[in-house]
Amino acid sequence: MTVERRRDVTFVGLDIGWNVNCSYFIYRFAQEFVVCRSAAAPRTEAVTVAGHINEAGDVFAEDYAMPPAEEGDMIATLNAGGYLQAMSMTHCLRPTGTAIFLDR
């Protein structure tokens, strides 16, 4: 994960792109993102969560409230589900992600 500030916007860059999770790209549905090392920390910063494909639409959330993130943090994407896994593709030769299914 990367963190970059441009003008007045902080970008949190993920190691996946819209080819893996297209919910915001297609539906404008922002999922919940959690900074794993500080899952319960107050969400004090507004960030843009972006993917690793060099296209303007490769965004997961805008003005998203998040605790301060640091370069290299692990970010969990909650509620991605099997539907998004079925929709993933190898756009720009980027690999698809691995889904982890949890049974509560």
LINRA-V772063 format. One record per residue. N is the residue number from 1. RES is the residue in one letter. SS is DSSP state (hx for helix, st for strand, lp for the rest). PHI is phi in whole degrees, 0 to 359 (none if undefined). D_CENTER is the distance of its C-alpha to the mean C-alpha in Angstrom with 2 decimals. Layout:
n:res:ss:phi:d_center
N:RES:SS:PHI:D_CENTER
N:RES:SS:PHI:D_CENTER
This chain:
n:res:ss:phi:d_center
1:M:lp:none:9.33
2:T:st:241:11.08
3:V:st:230:12.19
4:E:st:218:14.30
5:R:st:252:16.41
6:R:st:233:17.96
7:R:lp:53:20.67
8:D:lp:257:19.60
9:V:st:242:15.81
10:T:st:261:13.58
11:F:st:257:10.57
12:V:st:256:7.93
13:G:st:263:7.27
14:L:lp:267:5.40
15:D:lp:271:8.17
16:I:lp:231:7.24
17:G:lp:235:7.90
18:W:lp:297:8.89
19:N:lp:294:11.65
20:V:lp:265:9.92
21:N:lp:223:8.09
22:C:lp:260:10.14
23:S:hx:299:10.37
24:Y:hx:280:9.63
25:F:hx:302:11.36
26:I:hx:267:14.35
27:Y:hx:254:14.68
28:R:lp:60:12.91
29:F:lp:263:11.77
30:A:lp:272:9.02
31:Q:lp:275:8.20
32:E:lp:271:8.62
33:F:st:246:6.56
34:V:st:232:9.33
35:V:st:282:10.53
36:C:hx:300:12.77
37:R:hx:286:15.73
38:S:hx:219:16.07
39:A:lp:301:14.93
40:A:lp:262:17.90
41:A:lp:292:17.91
42:P:lp:298:18.41
43:R:lp:270:15.57
44:T:lp:256:17.51
45:E:st:240:15.34
46:A:st:262:13.87
47:V:st:231:11.00
48:T:st:253:9.14
49:V:st:266:5.42
50:A:st:237:6.18
51:G:lp:263:6.52
52:H:lp:257:9.75
53:I:lp:265:12.07
54:N:lp:282:14.57
55:E:lp:220:14.70
56:A:lp:300:14.50
57:G:lp:279:12.74
58:D:lp:277:9.62
59:V:st:230:7.65
60:F:st:255:5.18
61:A:st:193:7.36
62:E:st:235:10.53
63:D:st:52:12.80
64:Y:st:269:10.56
65:A:st:285:12.68
66:M:st:213:11.63
67:P:lp:292:14.13
68:P:lp:305:14.82
69:A:lp:254:12.53
70:E:lp:239:14.37
71:E:lp:311:14.11
72:G:lp:92:13.59
73:D:lp:300:12.11
74:M:lp:263:10.44
75:I:st:247:7.36
76:A:st:263:7.91
77:T:st:255:6.34
78:L:lp:271:9.67
79:N:lp:59:11.83
80:A:lp:287:10.38
81:G:hx:76:14.04
82:G:hx:291:16.48
83:Y:hx:299:16.45
84:L:hx:291:13.13
85:Q:hx:297:14.45
86:A:hx:292:17.61
87:M:hx:271:16.07
88:S:lp:291:14.24
89:M:lp:210:16.28
90:T:lp:263:17.02
91:H:hx:304:16.68
92:C:hx:56:17.86
93:L:hx:60:18.74
94:R:lp:277:15.20
95:P:lp:289:15.31
96:T:lp:281:13.83
97:G:lp:273:12.03
98:T:lp:256:14.10
99:A:lp:269:14.13
100:I:lp:242:15.63
101:F:lp:259:17.85
102:L:lp:250:19.22
103:D:lp:252:22.58
104:R:lp:278:23.28
